[in-house]
Amino acid sequence: MASGYGMHGGVGRCFPFWQEVMACYVVNTSASDDSGKKKCSPVLEDYYECLHHKKEHARALALQAAYARSQSATARDDAPSASQIRNLGLLGKTEDTKAVLGQGN
């Protein structure tokens, strides 16, 4: 909540992050020089993540996509083709196999 209070009273869930942002601004800036705001960008980013959960949602979507890909892949996707099996000498290509292995007749 913008007021700093949570939905059920008390402190809001992101209020501690906001306090860190304010503490960083107090330490790194002054009334005449506000160039220290750059130092507070990681803390401000944490606060925005607490408010909006954009990184968390992106990770969840990536995990769901990876899980869907792994579920759609079957064991037969990596199966050798018939020509690969023939070249191994399993289906009537013993002469080719002997030639590759250097075995004479």
Disulfide bonds with the S-S distance in Angstrom:
Cys14-Cys50 2.03
Cys24-Cys40 2.05
